[in-house]
Amino acid sequence: MTLPEATLVGVPAAMGVLAAATPWLVRRLRRDAGYVLAAAFVTLAVALGLAARAPLADEPVTVSWRWMPSLGVSLTLRLDGLAWLFCLLVLAVGALVLSYSARYLSEDGRHGRVYTLLTAFGTAMLGLVLAGDLVLLFVFWELTTILSFLLIGTTGPQAARPAVRALLVTALGGLALLVAVVLLTIAAGTTDVAAVLDAREEVLASPLGPAVAALLILSAVTKSAQFPFHFWLPGAMVAITPVSAYLHAATMVKAGVYLLLRFSAVYAGQPGWSLALLSVGLVTAVLGALQALREYDLKALLAYSTVSQLGLLVAAIGVGTTAALAAAVLHTFAHALFKATLFMLVGVIDQEAGSRDIRTLSGLRRVMPVTATLTGLAGLSLAGVPPLIGFVSKESLFQGFAGAGVFPGAGLVAGALAVAASALTFAYGTRIFFGVFTGPTVQLRLYEPAWPFLAPAAVAAAAGLLLGPAVSLLDPLMRRAVLDAEPWGTPPSFVFWHGLSPELAMSAVTMALGVSLLLARGRTDVALRRLPRLGGTVTFDRTYRGLLDLGGFVGRLDLRAAPGPYLVRPVLGLAALGGAAFALTDAPGAVSGAGDGPARWVVLLLLAAAVAGLAAARSPVAAVGLLGTTGLIVTVWFLLSGAPDVALTLLLVEVLTAVVAAFVLRGPASYPGRPGRGGGALGALAVAVAAGCAATGAVLALTGRRAPSAAGEYFLRNAEPQTGGSNVVNTILVDYRGLDTLGESAVLVAAALGLALLLPGGPGAPARGRLAEAPYAEVLPPAYRLLAPAVAVLSGYLFLRGHNEPGGGFIAALTAGAAVALAQLAGTPLPRWLRGGPLLAAGLLLALAAGLAATLAGRPFLTPLTAPGGWPRTALLFDAGVYALVLGLTVVVVRRLGGVRSASW
């Protein structure tokens, strides 16, 4: 592996390690951890910049490992010019925001969550722009959505609804991207991003090509807050200022722009693509600028400004010419600089003056001259005034829009709308400065904040000032990024002065209109108040409530106490399936083994008696006991059928179910009401018999021949030679179908988290309710002390033998869980190290480690590996992860339902 390739792998890995270590850093350094994190971001940016010298010379750096070879999916990282541009934004702006946070956040607050999520978000964004495989790109795309939701929610309960809006809207785009990835893979025949871009003709010729384009546009416009999906971004301004400066100015909202630029190599110049992006972008640019001009809250103003500027970027990408794409690339960089600066300075003003309302702020220039200067520089760059970099990028946009040719006169229309949006931008950009810093000084006791607080914004503002005249320094990076977005073009060189040109005239018209709007602020405000607001929130909330009401209507039957209405649909469905099985299959052959021998008939009669007793039970305790009895009888049936693994699992589950029932049943010893008699009972009996007959018929029709399937024959024949294990059930779970088992393990974690949230802990000691008063209460503690060591040894024995004999991680964990349940019944505190949360985390990490070990060895993810000497295999490590996950879930269930009220779980 070459040094650039090692750097390409090392930088995202180091970001992941940094995110994991952030809580520890915050505990040691408190808010000053932001400086350490910022320094790390700068160091990684420099390292990646050294590796980017090859991509800037048209030699992309690529590293790949096989992930899912049967699907052609790989863990591929690819660094080219376009990816390096966005990596630079992620790391450089991230460093500024983190150093800014070190003084924005309170000195005595607990900020570990904010710092950890910000660092994790930076990691996800790096993964997104460096992803060289479509599936990997989608994974990181969704990760940014989840982390954005969590970051918005750090503000408190008032952020819950805006965070949910942001999550649902951007998740809609994520679903669109998932479908696009599937269709694009079918059309191009590969998931490799570079290969997909090279297969441009094949994708465009495919009937799936237009659908892919529409889905990519939908995913991009939801992420980048384009009309009509714009409303989530202003609502997300409830987040603290560092989050707004990082996510909603420089990184997350630019993910949609990155996606469109990346796939411009396929769709640039296509009429449908161009018309859709040009229309959506320009409409969003004008409406967003109008709404920004009517806002008085500075953060809301900047939010709608971001919506408008992103609209210009989307429209420029839609034009599709080399000049327009070059302008979009440069303006992406310029926008990140001046918008992050403005967000940080608004946070300074808010903290110092205690307000963000322009109507209550005036004359701060006299008491905060440095803040005023920096805000003026960033505002002028936003307005497109020379010599700031925003002037150069705005003129480049004008040049790109004037060259639009998607329909006759498109250049004139696009240019006019871009000038209108830019004139409005000039008006609100200068209004920020004149509204806050000029006029009489109202708050005379204010003073300039300390330089460490202002320094990050000062660096970004100075960069915007210096890179305007020196924009040619960015030429190599920008030209390479444009070529990655449009390989067949010849990008223009960026210069500060274009001479007398049409775009200069457009800039002059923009400034003249902007000055006129600024001077006529009073009349402008009156006119704007007459216009409808650029809403969407109310419509979204009404739709959301309507869907919840529809779900309540559909699930109304399931909310009744009586079992009849709840069971009617599954019972009818079961009967329908049974009938379909008879209708669609041939007559079943002889069933061998299912009913042979007197022992099986005895088991069947006992099962019928237990079910009849369960139906006639009048108390919950009797019902639970008889239900457990039916489980034990079925366990015997499995043993007679030669399925000891299934029998062991069912037996342990029945034991734990009985324990859970003992925790839950602390109320009355009888049902609240007696079941009905007469017609109601006979009707229920008839339905039950019909359902049972249908299920029996389906089993006979579908599995009655008892012939092993092709897959079953393969596993029986190859399991031991290929895996070294003679227990076929266990080898399927951990060797052949490890990915399925990992997915099911993730479900266990989700169930444990849900239980922990539904039954939150609090201070207090274990409480067993009426169990402590039971006659057997004095017997349980000594029984636990006697049995616990034996159960622990048995659990370990079952775990180690699972690859060859009945046992394994799942069964062994259930065995240990029985000891945990007995401890709770006995009122004996569990060991301090036995906590559900750490066990669940350790289980997931062990399972992932087993999978990644194969990836690092160049094998598909979760492929079992054998250490030198033949033992142990990574399958054993994976099985240990399953053990920890199942035991962790058992601990959470026992502690929560058993009455333990402690902060840890």
MOQUILIN-V796261 format. One record per residue. N is the residue number from 1. PHI is phi as a letter, one per 40 degrees, with the letter a starting at -180 (none if undefined). OMEGA is omega as a letter, one per 20 degrees, with the letter a starting at -180 (999 if undefined). BURIAL is 1 if it has 24 or more other ideal C-beta (glycine too) atoms within 12 Angstrom, else 0. Layout:
[[N/PHI/OMEGA/BURIAL] [N/PHI/OMEGA/BURIAL]]
//
This chain:
[[1/none/a/0] [2/c/a/0] [3/c/r/0] [4/d/r/1] [5/c/r/1] [6/c/r/0] [7/c/r/1] [8/d/r/1] [9/c/a/1] [10/c/a/1] [11/c/r/1] [12/c/r/1] [13/c/r/1] [14/c/r/1] [15/c/r/1] [16/c/r/1] [17/c/r/0] [18/c/r/1] [19/c/r/1] [20/c/a/0] [21/c/a/1] [22/c/r/1] [23/d/r/1] [24/c/r/0] [25/c/a/1] [26/c/r/1] [27/c/a/0] [28/c/a/0] [29/b/a/0] [30/f/a/1] [31/c/r/1] [32/c/r/1] [33/d/r/1] [34/d/r/1] [35/c/r/1] [36/c/r/1] [37/c/r/1] [38/c/r/1] [39/c/r/1] [40/c/r/1] [41/c/r/1] [42/c/r/1] [43/c/r/0] [44/c/r/1] [45/c/r/1] [46/c/r/0] [47/c/r/1] [48/c/r/1] [49/c/r/1] [50/c/r/0] [51/c/a/1] [52/c/r/1] [53/c/r/0] [54/c/r/1] [55/d/r/1] [56/c/r/1] [57/c/r/0] [58/g/r/0] [59/b/a/0] [60/d/r/1] [61/c/a/1] [62/b/r/1] [63/b/a/1] [64/a/r/1] [65/b/r/1] [66/c/a/1] [67/b/r/1] [68/b/a/1] [69/c/r/0] [70/c/r/0] [71/b/a/0] [72/g/a/0] [73/c/a/1] [74/b/r/1] [75/c/a/1] [76/b/r/1] [77/b/a/1] [78/a/r/1] [79/b/r/1] [80/b/a/1] [81/c/a/1] [82/c/r/1] [83/c/a/1] [84/c/r/1] [85/d/a/1] [86/c/r/1] [87/c/r/1] [88/c/r/1] [89/c/a/1] [90/c/a/1] [91/c/a/1] [92/c/r/1] [93/c/r/1] [94/c/r/1] [95/c/r/1] [96/c/a/1] [97/c/a/1] [98/c/r/1] [99/c/r/1] [100/c/a/1] [101/c/a/1] [102/c/r/1] [103/b/r/1] [104/c/a/1] [105/c/a/1] [106/c/a/0] [107/c/a/0] [108/b/a/0] [109/c/r/0] [110/b/a/0] [111/b/a/1] [112/d/a/1] [113/c/a/1] [114/c/a/1] [115/c/a/1] [116/c/a/1] [117/c/r/1] [118/c/r/1] [119/c/r/1] [120/c/r/1] [121/c/r/1] [122/d/r/1] [123/c/a/1] [124/c/r/1] [125/c/r/1] [126/c/r/1] [127/c/a/1] [128/c/a/1] [129/c/r/1] [130/c/a/1] [131/c/r/1] [132/b/r/1] [133/b/a/1] [134/c/a/1] [135/c/r/1] [136/c/r/1] [137/d/r/1] [138/c/a/1] [139/d/a/1] [140/c/r/1] [141/d/r/1] [142/c/r/1] [143/c/r/1] [144/c/r/1] [145/c/a/1] [146/c/a/1] [147/c/r/1] [148/c/r/1] [149/d/a/1] [150/c/a/1] [151/c/r/1] [152/c/a/1] [153/c/r/1] [154/c/a/1] [155/c/a/1] [156/h/a/0] [157/d/a/0] [158/c/a/0] [159/c/a/1] [160/c/a/0] [161/c/r/1] [162/d/r/1] [163/c/r/1] [164/c/r/1] [165/d/a/1] [166/c/a/1] [167/c/a/1] [168/c/a/1] [169/c/a/1] [170/c/r/1] [171/c/r/1] [172/d/r/1] [173/c/r/1] [174/c/r/1] [175/c/r/0] [176/c/r/1] [177/c/r/1] [178/c/r/1] [179/c/r/1] [180/c/r/1] [181/c/r/1] [182/c/a/0] [183/c/r/1] [184/c/r/1] [185/c/r/1] [186/c/a/1] [187/c/a/1] [188/c/r/1] [189/g/a/0] [190/a/r/1] [191/b/r/1] [192/c/a/1] [193/c/a/1] [194/c/r/1] [195/c/r/1] [196/c/r/1] [197/c/r/1] [198/c/a/0] [199/c/a/1] [200/d/a/1] [201/c/r/0] [202/c/a/0] [203/c/a/1] [204/c/r/1] [205/c/a/0] [206/c/r/0] [207/c/r/0] [208/c/a/1] [209/d/r/1] [210/c/r/1] [211/c/r/0] [212/c/r/1] [213/d/a/1] [214/c/a/1] [215/c/r/1] [216/c/r/1] [217/c/r/1] [218/c/r/1] [219/c/a/1] [220/c/a/1] [221/c/r/1] [222/c/a/1] [223/c/a/1] [224/c/r/1] [225/f/r/1] [226/c/r/1] [227/d/j/1] [228/c/a/1] [229/b/a/1] [230/c/a/1] [231/c/a/1] [232/c/a/1] [233/c/r/1] [234/c/r/1] [235/c/a/1] [236/c/r/1] [237/c/r/1] [238/c/r/1] [239/c/r/1] [240/c/a/1] [241/d/r/1] [242/d/r/1] [243/c/r/1] [244/c/a/1] [245/c/a/1] [246/c/a/1] [247/c/a/1] [248/c/r/1] [249/b/a/1] [250/b/a/1] [251/b/a/1] [252/d/a/1] [253/c/r/1] [254/c/r/1] [255/c/r/1] [256/c/r/1] [257/c/r/1] [258/c/a/1] [259/c/a/1] [260/c/r/1] [261/c/a/1] [262/c/a/1] [263/c/r/1] [264/c/r/1] [265/c/r/1] [266/b/a/1] [267/b/a/1] [268/d/r/1] [269/g/r/1] [270/c/a/1] [271/d/a/0] [272/c/r/1] [273/d/a/1] [274/c/a/1] [275/c/a/1] [276/c/a/1] [277/c/r/1] [278/c/a/1] [279/c/a/1] [280/c/a/1] [281/c/a/1] [282/c/r/1] [283/c/r/1] [284/c/a/1] [285/c/a/1] [286/c/a/1] [287/c/r/1] [288/c/r/1] [289/c/r/1] [290/d/a/1] [291/c/r/1] [292/c/a/1] [293/c/a/1] [294/c/a/1] [295/c/r/1] [296/b/r/1] [297/c/a/1] [298/c/a/1] [299/c/r/1] [300/c/r/1] [301/d/a/1] [302/c/r/1] [303/c/r/1] [304/c/r/1] [305/c/r/1] [306/c/r/1] [307/d/a/1] [308/c/a/1] [309/c/r/1] [310/c/r/1] [311/c/r/1] [312/c/r/1] [313/c/r/1] [314/c/r/1] [315/c/r/1] [316/c/r/1] [317/c/r/1] [318/c/r/1] [319/d/r/1] [320/g/r/1] [321/c/r/1] [322/c/a/1] [323/c/a/1] [324/c/r/1] [325/c/r/1] [326/c/r/1] [327/c/r/1] [328/c/r/1] [329/c/a/1] [330/c/a/1] [331/c/r/1] [332/d/r/1] [333/c/a/1] [334/c/a/1] [335/c/r/1] [336/c/a/1] [337/c/a/1] [338/c/a/1] [339/c/r/1] [340/c/r/1] [341/c/a/1] [342/c/r/1] [343/c/r/1] [344/c/a/1] [345/c/r/1] [346/c/r/1] [347/c/r/1] [348/c/a/1] [349/c/a/1] [350/c/a/1] [351/c/a/1] [352/c/a/1] [353/c/r/1] [354/g/a/0] [355/a/r/0] [356/b/a/1] [357/c/a/0] [358/d/a/1] [359/c/a/0] [360/b/a/0] [361/b/a/1] [362/a/r/1] [363/g/a/0] [364/c/r/1] [365/d/a/1] [366/c/a/0] [367/b/r/1] [368/b/a/1] [369/c/a/0] [370/c/r/1] [371/c/r/1] [372/c/a/1] [373/c/a/1] [374/c/r/1] [375/c/r/1] [376/c/r/1] [377/c/a/1] [378/c/r/1] [379/c/r/1] [380/c/r/1] [381/c/r/1] [382/c/a/1] [383/c/r/1] [384/g/a/1] [385/b/r/1] [386/c/j/1] [387/c/a/0] [388/c/a/1] [389/c/r/1] [390/c/r/1] [391/c/a/1] [392/c/a/1] [393/c/r/1] [394/c/r/1] [395/c/r/1] [396/c/r/1] [397/c/r/1] [398/d/r/1] [399/c/r/1] [400/c/a/1] [401/c/r/1] [402/c/r/1] [403/c/r/1] [404/c/a/1] [405/b/a/1] [406/c/r/1] [407/a/a/0] [408/d/a/0] [409/g/a/0] [410/c/a/1] [411/c/r/1] [412/c/a/0] [413/c/a/1] [414/c/r/1] [415/c/a/1] [416/c/r/1] [417/c/r/1] [418/c/r/1] [419/c/r/1] [420/c/r/1] [421/c/a/1] [422/c/r/1] [423/c/r/1] [424/c/r/1] [425/c/r/1] [426/d/a/1] [427/c/a/1] [428/c/r/1] [429/c/r/1] [430/c/r/1] [431/c/r/1] [432/d/a/1] [433/c/a/1] [434/c/a/1] [435/c/a/1] [436/c/a/1] [437/b/r/1] [438/b/a/0] [439/g/a/0] [440/c/a/0] [441/c/a/0] [442/c/a/0] [443/b/a/1] [444/c/a/0] [445/c/r/0] [446/c/r/1] [447/a/a/0] [448/c/r/0] [449/c/a/1] [450/c/a/0] [451/d/r/0] [452/d/r/0] [453/c/a/1] [454/c/a/1] [455/d/a/1] [456/d/r/1] [457/c/r/1] [458/c/r/1] [459/c/a/1] [460/c/r/1] [461/c/r/1] [462/c/r/1] [463/c/r/1] [464/c/r/1] [465/c/a/1] [466/c/a/0] [467/c/r/1] [468/c/r/1] [469/c/a/0] [470/b/a/0] [471/c/r/1] [472/c/r/0] [473/c/r/0] [474/c/a/1] [475/d/a/1] [476/d/a/1] [477/c/a/1] [478/c/a/1] [479/c/r/1] [480/c/r/1] [481/c/r/1] [482/c/r/1] [483/c/r/1] [484/c/r/1] [485/c/a/1] [486/a/a/1] [487/c/a/1] [488/c/a/0] [489/c/r/1] [490/b/a/0] [491/c/r/1] [492/c/r/1] [493/c/a/0] [494/c/r/1] [495/b/a/0] [496/c/a/1] [497/b/r/0] [498/c/a/1] [499/g/r/0] [500/c/a/0] [501/a/r/0] [502/d/a/0] [503/c/r/1] [504/c/r/1] [505/c/r/0] [506/c/r/1] [507/c/r/1] [508/c/r/1] [509/c/r/1] [510/d/a/1] [511/c/r/1] [512/c/r/0] [513/c/r/1] [514/c/r/1] [515/c/r/0] [516/c/r/0] [517/c/r/1] [518/c/a/1] [519/c/a/0] [520/b/a/0] [521/d/a/1] [522/c/r/0] [523/c/r/0] [524/c/r/1] [525/c/r/1] [526/c/a/0] [527/c/a/0] [528/c/r/1] [529/c/r/0] [530/c/a/0] [531/c/r/0] [532/c/r/0] [533/c/r/0] [534/c/a/1] [535/c/a/0] [536/h/a/1] [537/c/a/1] [538/c/r/0] [539/c/r/0] [540/c/a/1] [541/c/r/0] [542/c/r/0] [543/c/r/0] [544/c/r/0] [545/c/r/0] [546/c/r/0] [547/c/r/0] [548/c/r/0] [549/c/r/0] [550/c/r/0] [551/c/r/0] [552/c/r/0] [553/c/a/0] [554/c/a/0] [555/c/a/0] [556/c/r/0] [557/c/a/0] [558/c/a/0] [559/b/a/0] [560/c/a/0] [561/c/a/0] [562/c/a/0] [563/c/a/0] [564/d/r/0] [565/d/a/0] [566/c/a/0] [567/c/a/0] [568/c/a/0] [569/c/r/0] [570/c/r/0] [571/c/r/1] [572/c/r/0] [573/c/r/0] [574/c/r/1] [575/c/r/1] [576/c/r/0] [577/c/r/0] [578/c/r/1] [579/c/r/0] [580/c/r/0] [581/c/r/1] [582/c/a/1] [583/c/a/0] [584/b/a/0] [585/b/r/0] [586/c/r/0] [587/c/a/0] [588/c/r/0] [589/c/a/0] [590/c/r/0] [591/c/a/0] [592/c/r/0] [593/g/a/0] [594/c/a/1] [595/b/a/0] [596/c/r/0] [597/g/a/0] [598/c/a/0] [599/c/a/0] [600/c/r/0] [601/c/r/0] [602/c/r/0] [603/c/a/1] [604/c/r/1] [605/c/r/0] [606/c/r/0] [607/c/r/1] [608/c/r/0] [609/c/r/0] [610/c/r/1] [611/c/r/1] [612/c/r/0] [613/c/r/0] [614/c/r/1] [615/c/a/0] [616/c/a/0] [617/c/a/1] [618/b/r/0] [619/b/r/0] [620/c/a/0] [621/c/r/1] [622/c/a/0] [623/c/r/1] [624/c/r/1] [625/c/a/0] [626/c/r/1] [627/c/r/1] [628/c/r/1] [629/c/r/1] [630/c/r/1] [631/c/r/1] [632/c/r/1] [633/c/r/1] [634/c/r/1] [635/d/r/1] [636/c/r/1] [637/d/r/1] [638/c/r/1] [639/c/r/0] [640/c/a/1] [641/c/r/1] [642/g/r/0] [643/b/a/0] [644/c/r/1] [645/c/r/1] [646/c/a/1] [647/c/r/1] [648/c/a/1] [649/c/a/1] [650/c/a/1] [651/c/a/1] [652/c/r/1] [653/c/r/1] [654/c/r/1] [655/c/a/1] [656/c/r/1] [657/c/r/1] [658/c/r/1] [659/c/r/1] [660/c/r/1] [661/c/r/1] [662/c/r/1] [663/c/a/1] [664/c/a/0] [665/c/r/1] [666/b/a/0] [667/c/a/0] [668/c/a/0] [669/c/r/0] [670/b/r/0] [671/c/r/0] [672/d/r/0] [673/b/a/0] [674/c/r/0] [675/d/a/0] [676/c/r/0] [677/b/r/0] [678/g/a/0] [679/d/a/0] [680/c/a/0] [681/c/r/0] [682/c/r/0] [683/c/r/0] [684/c/r/1] [685/c/a/0] [686/c/r/0] [687/c/a/1] [688/c/r/1] [689/c/r/0] [690/c/r/0] [691/c/r/1] [692/c/r/0] [693/c/r/0] [694/c/r/1] [695/c/r/1] [696/c/r/1] [697/c/r/1] [698/c/r/1] [699/c/r/1] [700/c/a/1] [701/c/a/1] [702/c/a/0] [703/b/a/0] [704/c/a/1] [705/c/r/0] [706/g/r/0] [707/c/r/0] [708/c/r/0] [709/c/r/0] [710/c/r/0] [711/c/r/0] [712/c/r/0] [713/c/a/0] [714/c/a/0] [715/c/a/1] [716/c/a/0] [717/c/a/0] [718/b/a/0] [719/d/a/1] [720/c/r/0] [721/c/a/0] [722/c/a/0] [723/b/a/1] [724/g/a/1] [725/b/a/1] [726/c/r/0] [727/c/a/1] [728/c/a/1] [729/d/a/1] [730/c/r/1] [731/c/r/1] [732/c/a/1] [733/c/a/1] [734/b/a/1] [735/b/a/1] [736/c/a/1] [737/b/a/1] [738/c/a/1] [739/c/r/1] [740/c/a/0] [741/c/r/1] [742/c/r/1] [743/c/r/0] [744/c/r/1] [745/c/r/1] [746/c/r/0] [747/c/r/0] [748/c/r/1] [749/c/r/1] [750/c/r/0] [751/c/r/1] [752/c/r/1] [753/c/r/1] [754/c/r/0] [755/c/r/1] [756/c/r/1] [757/c/a/0] [758/c/r/0] [759/b/a/1] [760/c/a/0] [761/c/r/1] [762/a/a/0] [763/c/r/0] [764/i/a/0] [765/c/r/0] [766/d/r/1] [767/b/a/0] [768/b/r/1] [769/f/a/0] [770/c/r/0] [771/c/a/1] [772/c/a/0] [773/c/a/0] [774/c/a/0] [775/c/a/0] [776/c/a/0] [777/c/a/0] [778/c/a/0] [779/c/a/0] [780/c/a/1] [781/d/r/0] [782/c/r/0] [783/c/r/0] [784/c/a/1] [785/c/r/0] [786/c/a/0] [787/c/a/1] [788/d/r/1] [789/c/a/0] [790/c/r/0] [791/c/r/1] [792/c/r/1] [793/c/r/0] [794/c/r/1] [795/c/r/1] [796/c/r/0] [797/c/r/0] [798/c/r/1] [799/c/a/1] [800/c/a/1] [801/c/a/1] [802/c/a/1] [803/c/a/1] [804/b/a/0] [805/b/r/0] [806/d/a/1] [807/i/a/1] [808/h/a/1] [809/c/a/1] [810/c/a/1] [811/c/r/1] [812/c/r/1] [813/c/r/1] [814/c/r/1] [815/c/r/1] [816/c/r/1] [817/c/r/1] [818/c/r/1] [819/c/r/1] [820/c/r/1] [821/c/r/1] [822/c/r/1] [823/c/a/1] [824/c/r/1] [825/c/a/1] [826/c/a/1] [827/g/r/1] [828/c/a/1] [829/c/r/0] [830/c/r/1] [831/d/a/0] [832/c/a/0] [833/c/a/0] [834/c/a/1] [835/b/a/1] [836/c/a/1] [837/d/r/1] [838/d/r/0] [839/c/r/1] [840/c/r/1] [841/c/r/0] [842/c/r/1] [843/c/r/1] [844/c/a/1] [845/c/r/1] [846/c/r/1] [847/c/r/1] [848/c/r/1] [849/c/r/1] [850/c/r/1] [851/c/a/1] [852/c/r/1] [853/d/r/1] [854/c/r/1] [855/c/r/1] [856/c/r/1] [857/c/r/0] [858/g/r/0] [859/b/r/0] [860/d/a/1] [861/d/r/1] [862/g/r/1] [863/c/a/1] [864/c/r/1] [865/b/r/1] [866/b/r/1] [867/c/r/0] [868/d/a/0] [869/g/r/0] [870/g/a/0] [871/a/j/0] [872/c/r/0] [873/c/r/1] [874/c/r/1] [875/c/r/1] [876/c/r/1] [877/c/r/1] [878/c/r/1] [879/c/r/1] [880/c/r/1] [881/c/r/1] [882/c/r/1] [883/d/a/1] [884/c/a/1] [885/c/a/1] [886/c/r/1] [887/c/r/1] [888/c/r/1] [889/c/r/1] [890/c/r/1] [891/c/r/1] [892/c/a/1] [893/c/a/1] [894/c/a/1] [895/c/a/1] [896/c/a/1] [897/c/a/1] [898/c/r/1] [899/g/r/1] [900/c/r/1] [901/b/r/0] [902/b/a/1] [903/c/a/0] [904/c/r/0] [905/b/999/1]]
//
